[in-house]
Amino acid sequence: MKTIALFISLAFTSVTYSQVNIIPQPESINIGTGTFILPINAEIISTTKDNSKFKKSIDFLTSYLEIYYKSWLGAKQQLPPSPHPISLGIDESQNPLPGSYTLEVSKNGVDIKGHDEEGVFYGIQTFIQLLPPHVSNSKIEIPFLTIKDHPRFGYRGLHLDCGRHFMPIDFIKKYIDYIALHKMNYFHWHLTEDQGWRIEIKKYPKLTQIGAWRNGTIIGRYPGTGNDNKKHGGFYTQNEIKEIVKYAADRYIIIVPEIEMPGHSSAAIASYPSLSCFPEEPTIKYFPKNCVWSGDSTGKQVQQTWGVFSDVFCAGKEETFKFLQDVIDEIAALFPGKYIHVGGDECPKANWKRCPNCQKIIKDNNLKDEHELQSYFIQRMEKYINSKGKTLIGWDEILEGGLAPNAIVMSWRGEEGGIAAAKEKHNVIMTPDQYVYYNYSQTENEDSITIGGYLPLEKAYNYEPIPGALNEEQANMFWVLRQICGLNTRITQKL
């Protein structure tokens, strides 16, 4: 059986059970009669012999209570431990599935039992959602209840694009806390784009010296009403990356880095122009005429507007593959998870068609056209990524010209690409923009800058990720993604 994945966004609707609201919807909630008043001196204890099993969970909950209920905890140090603890334990017989848990609130306290350590952590996230946002009458009151739950999908995550807009470390940590709160276990971190390169690569320092900064940004929705003329950018050092990886791991979250190739590569090309098919052609040549440029327009520059640009990595130069393999070396060492996302989307072929180096590769390898050249590019990078013990993920354009053997496909241009990939026995992450892209408006009267169109939360929430037309084997290939691009986002019902 293949693992099924699901990506979700920060915007959620809740399922209400009396006064209980839990997101995502648990498998079952049974509410009893009466309430438990959580004592300020309640200990968090382990019912197993190995207390270290729950160190991450205990540290997380202790920190959460200290941050958000500081005044309520003010007298804690003056009181002996309460006989009504928050107890954590493992019970595989009661919770037979990985990540499953049972949470019981009774007169004796709060009891969380999981199939494994992750299940216990998810039980804590549900417990946190039971807490009131503010302490009323100096007490925290929780209804007697029993909640049973388990993940519907083995891969649940949230995407964040920091390439178009740099996000500071504090925001990234807060974002990861939201991922944890909603029991997701993957953070898809989009780190490179036309508008900025956000990760330190020690072998190529210009990527962050030059590629991490743009001289301005268009104002308003594309094509914009002008340019703000403000330098924008930033990047994460490798030490900061390690800090974030650990922060996520402490919350049972694995990070999937995205390094765009062969398209969306303007920032890398601005740093190292020889990676382009035509190093001498200035970026302004590819800039839309109806957008306003800011600052220096000579040579290769980081893009200042959104869209798709023809100046992409040259597929006909060994230098390109050497560069990308060197980047993958450092990426693979920084991120212990098994996936590396390479983008692969929106790669125009115009420059490849007029590039003698690219045309030579097509001829020498008996390729049919530039679409097969992209397949050659992705398959070559996949082999290298596989040699690092990692699996390649790409947007559905990697289907064009033939799919790399072990690749996972993210189908964002509707469901068709995902269905096609599943029928070829490839794992699939469904990301149809008409359901899960939050760069659409969430209100009928647009109240902020979006790409246009109307996508209410209810439509995203009720999206069923498994297409009904597939047989059971094909359905088991399916994963689902919800996305945030720049200022955009990606929710689910039962996870």
N, C-alpha and C positions, 0 to 999 in steps of 0.2 A: 504494500500500500504506500502510495506517495503522501507526503505531508501536505496538508492544505493550509494556505496562509490567508491572513486577512489584515489589511492596513486600514486604520481609521483616523478620523480627525479629532481636533480638540473640541469641536462643537457637537454637543449631544442633546438629544431629547431623553427624558427619563421615563421609566416605567414605574408607576406608582402602586404600591401595595399599602393601603391604609396610609399611615404617616411615614412609610418607609419608601425611599427613592434610591434605587441602586442602578448605576450605569457601569457596564452594560447589564442587560436583564439577566439575573441569575436563573438557574435551572428551576429552583423552587424556593419559595419563601412561605413559612408557616408562622403566623403571628399568634402569640399566646395572650394571656390575660395578665396584666400587670407590667411594671417597669422596673428596671434595675438602675439604681443611682450609682454611677461610677465614682468610687472613692478617689480622692486626690492622691492617696498613698497606696493605690493598687499597684502591686508588683507585676512585672512581666516575667513569667517563669516558664521554664521548659519542663515538660512531663517525660522527656527522654533522658537517658543517662548522659548523652553527649550534648552538653549545652552549646557547644560551638556550632552545632547544626543551624541554629537560629540566630547567630550573632548579627548577621546582616539585617534580619527582620526586626530584632529587638532594638538595634541601633536606629533603624529607620523610624520605628514607632516612637521611641523615646525622644528622638530629635523632633519629630512632628508635633508631639504634645508640648514640648518645651517651646517651640516656635509659635504655635498658634493658640496655645492655652496657658501662656506664661503666668498671667495673673491668677488663674484658677489653681495653678500648682504652687502658688506662693508659700503656702504653709506646709508643703510636703515634707521638708527636712525636719520639721518639729514633731512629726507623728510616727508611731511604729507602723510597720507594714500591715496593710489591711488583710483580713482573712478571705477577702473576695478578690482573687487575682485575675489577671489576663493570662491564661495558660495556652501554651503552644505545644503541639505534639504531632506525631506521625501515626496515621491509622490507614494502612493500605486496604484493609478489608472493608472499611466504611467508605473509603474514597479510592476506587479501583483504577481510575484513569490518571495519567500524568497531569499535574497542574490542578487537580480537583481538590476540593476542601469542603469541610462542614464547619459552620460558625453557629454556636449556640449561646444565647444570652439568657440567663436564668437568675434566680435569687442567689446562686452560688458564685456568680461572676460571668466572665466571658471566656469561652472555651473554643479554640480554633484548632482543628485537626486537618492535616493535609495528607495527600498521597505522598508528597515529597516536600522538599524545602520551598520550591516555587509555589506549591499549593498553599502552604502556610502563609507565604508572603501575599498571595492574592486574597486570602482570608483577611489579612490585616488591612488591605486596601478597602475591602467591603466594610470592615469595622470602622474605618476612618469615615466612610460615607454615611455611617449611622450617627456620627457625632454631629451635634448642632453647630451651626456656623458661629454662634455666640453663646456663652454660658449664661443661662437664665437663673436668677435667684441663687447664684453661686453654686449651681449644681448641674451636672450633665446626666440627663435621663434618657435611657435607651429602652425600647420595648422588649419584653420577653419574646424571643423568636428563635427559629432555626432556619438557617439558609444552607442549601446545598448547591454547589455549582462546579462546573468544569469547563475548560475551554472548548468551544466548538471547533476552532481551528488551531493547528499547531504553530502557525506563524501569524502573529498579530502585530501590526506596527503602524508607525506614523512617519511621514516624509516631511523633511524641511529643506527648502532650497536656500542656502546661504550664499550661493554664487551671485545671484542678482542683487541681493541685499545682505550685507554682512550683519550677523547677529552676535552680540557679545557673549562671553562665557557664562555670565550670570543668567542670561536669557536661555541659553542652551540647557543649563541645569534645571531651570524652571520648566522648560519644555519636556525634559526627560521625566521630571516629577509628574507631569500630566500624563505622560505615557504610562508610568507605573500605576498611577491612581486608577486608570481605566484598564489595568491588567493586560496591557500590551507588552510584547517581549522583543520587539525589533524597532530600531531607530534608523531610518533610511536618511542618511546625511549627504545632501547634494553639495559638493565642495568645489566644483569648478564649473565655469560658464563663460559665455562671451563677455559678460559684464564683470568678471572677477575670478581670480584664482585664490582660494582661501586656505590652502594647507602648505606648510613649510616642507619643501623637498630640498634636502641639504645639498644634493649633487647639482641642483639647478636653482641657485639663489635668486636669479632674476624673476622667477615665477612669482615671488612675493615682493621683491623690490619694485618690479614694474607691473606685473600682471594682477596684483591685488588691488590696484587703484585705477579709478577712471576720473577724468577731469570734469565731468558733469553728468547730469541725468535729465532726460526729457521731463517736462512738466505735464502732468495729467495723463489721460489715456492716450495710447499710441494713435496717431503720430505725434501727439503732444502740442502744447500751445507755446512752446519755447524750451529753454534749457535753464536749469537752476544754477549752472556755472559753479557748482560746489564739488570739490574733490571728495569722492566717496570710496571707502574701501576698508580693508583690514584683513587679517589672516590669523590662523591658529598655529602657534609653534608646535613642534612635535611634543614638547613637554605638556603643553595644554591639551593636545590630543590624548595623550596618555592619561591625563587627569580626568578627561571626559569619559574615556573608555572605562576607567575604573568606577567612576561615578555611576555610569549606566550599569555596569556589571553588578555593583552593589544593590541594584534594583532589579536584577535578573533580566536585564535588557542587553541585547547584542546590537552593535552598530554595523550597518551596511554602508560603507563609503561609496559615493558615486564620483567617478572621474570620467568626464565626458570625452568621447572619441567616436568617430573621426570628426563629427560636426561640433558645433557650439564650442569652438576652440580658439576664439579670437584672443582671449587673455593670454593663453600659452603662446600663441603666435606673436603677440605684441612683445612678449618677453624674449622669444627666440624666433625671429622672422624666418630663418632658414627651414623651419618646419612647414612653411607654406609652399604651395606649388609655385607661387610667384612672389618671392621675398621682396622684390623691388616695388611692387604695386602697393600704394598707400591704402590704409583702411578706409579712408574717406571715399575711395572709389566704390566701396560696397555699402556705404551709408545711405539710407533712404533720403531722397531729395526733399521730402516733405517734413523731415525732422531737423531740428536745430542742433548744430555741433558746437561744442565748447572747447576753447583752447587750441593747442597744437594739432594741426591736421596733417602733418607730414609723417611719412613712414607708417609703421604698424602701431596701432593704438588699441586700447581696451574699449569695447563698444559702450556707447552711451544711451542706446535705446534698446528696445526689446525686438524680438523677431528672429528671422533665420538669415544667415549670412553665407555667401558663397566661398569665403576664404576659410577653408577647412584644412585639417592635417593632410599633407601630401601622402597619398598611398603608394607613391612610386619611389620613395626615398628610404634607404635603409636607416638613415639618420632618424626618421620618424619612429620607427619601431624600436630602435636603440633607446631613444628618449623615453618612450612609453614603458618599455620594459624596466628601465631604471626607476621610473616613477612607481611602477607596480612593486618593485623590490621594497621600496620604503613604505608603501601603503600596506603591503602584506605583513610587514614586521610590526606595524603600529596597531592593526586591527585584527584581533584573534578570531573573529567570526569567520564563517566559511564562505561568505558571499562578497564579491566585489562587483559593483554596478558600473558598466562602461557607457551608459547612455545609448549611443547608436541611433538616436532619433534625429530627424530633421537635418539630414546631411545632403545639401545640394550637390549635384554632380557636374555643374557647369565648368568649374576649374579643372576637374579631373578629365573632362572631355577635351580640353585644349592643352593639357599638360603632357609633354613628351615622356616624362618619367612614368606617369600613370598609364599612358597608352602602351608603353613598353611592357609593363607588368601584365596588362590585359593580354597582349600578344604572346608573351613568353609563357603564360600560364593557361593559354587557350580559354580565356574567359569570354563570355558572350558579350558583356557590356559593363557599364559602370556600376550597375546594381550588383553584378557578380563580383566586381572589384570590392564593393563594400563587404560582401560576404567573405571574400578572401581576407580582408583587413580584420574583421571580427573573429574569424576562425583562427587566424594567426595569433591574435591576442588571447583568444581563449586557451589555446595550447599552452601559452606561457603562464597564464593565470592558473590553469590546472596544475602546472608543474610546481606551483607554490602551495598546492593543496587547497586551492580555492575554486569556487564555482562562479561562472560568469552570469550576470543578469543584464538584460538589455531591453530597451523599449521595443515595440513591435516592428519597427523598421528593420530590425536585424533579421526578419523573415525574408526580406527582399534579396533575391539572388541565391537563396539557399541558407538554411539555418545551421549555425554552429552546432556540433554534435551534442554537447552536454549543456547547452545554454538554457536558461530560464527566461521566458518571454513575459514582459509587462505589456499588456494590450491596452493602450490608452485611446486609440482612435476607434472607439466602439468596441464591440465584443468579437468581431469577426477574426481578428488576428489571433486572439487567444484560443478561439475554437479551432482554428486551423492548426495552431501549434500543438494543442492537446491531442488532436487526431494524429499528429506525427509523434505522439508519445513523449512530448516535452512538458515539463512542469510549467505552469502558467500563473501569472499574477494579473488578475483582471483590474483594469484601471479606466473603464470607459468614462470619458469626460462628461458625457451627458448625465451621469449619475454621481460622480464622486469628485469632480474638480471644483474646489471652492474659490476659484478665481472668477466664478460666475456670481451673479447677485443672489443674495439670500432674501431680498425684499423686492416686491414688484416695482416699487419706486426706488430706484438705485440711490443708496445713501453713501456710497463710497466709490472709489475708482476700481472698476473690475474690467474683465475682458469683454463683458457684455453677456446678455442672456440671463435667464432666470432659473435658478436651481434651488428650490426650497429645501430646507433641512429634512422635511418629512420624506421627500423623494430619495434623498441620499440614504437616510436611515432605513428605509424599507427596501433598498436594493438587494435582490437575491443574487449572490455571486456565482452560483452554479447554474449555467444555462440548462434549461429543461430538455434540450434536444440531444444531449450527450448521453451515452451509455454509462454504466457505473464505473468502468475502468477509466474512461475519458474524464469523467467528473472528478475522479480522485487525483487528477493532474492539476486541479484548479486551486489557485490562491487568489487573493483580492487585495488591491491597493487603493488607498485614498490619499490624495496628495495636496501639498502646499508648495506653490511655486512663487518664490520671491515673497510676495505678500499674500499668496493664495494658500488654501489648505486642502486635506483629504480625510467614516463613522460606521458603525455597524449596530445591528440589533443584538442578537445573542452571539458572543464571541466564542 
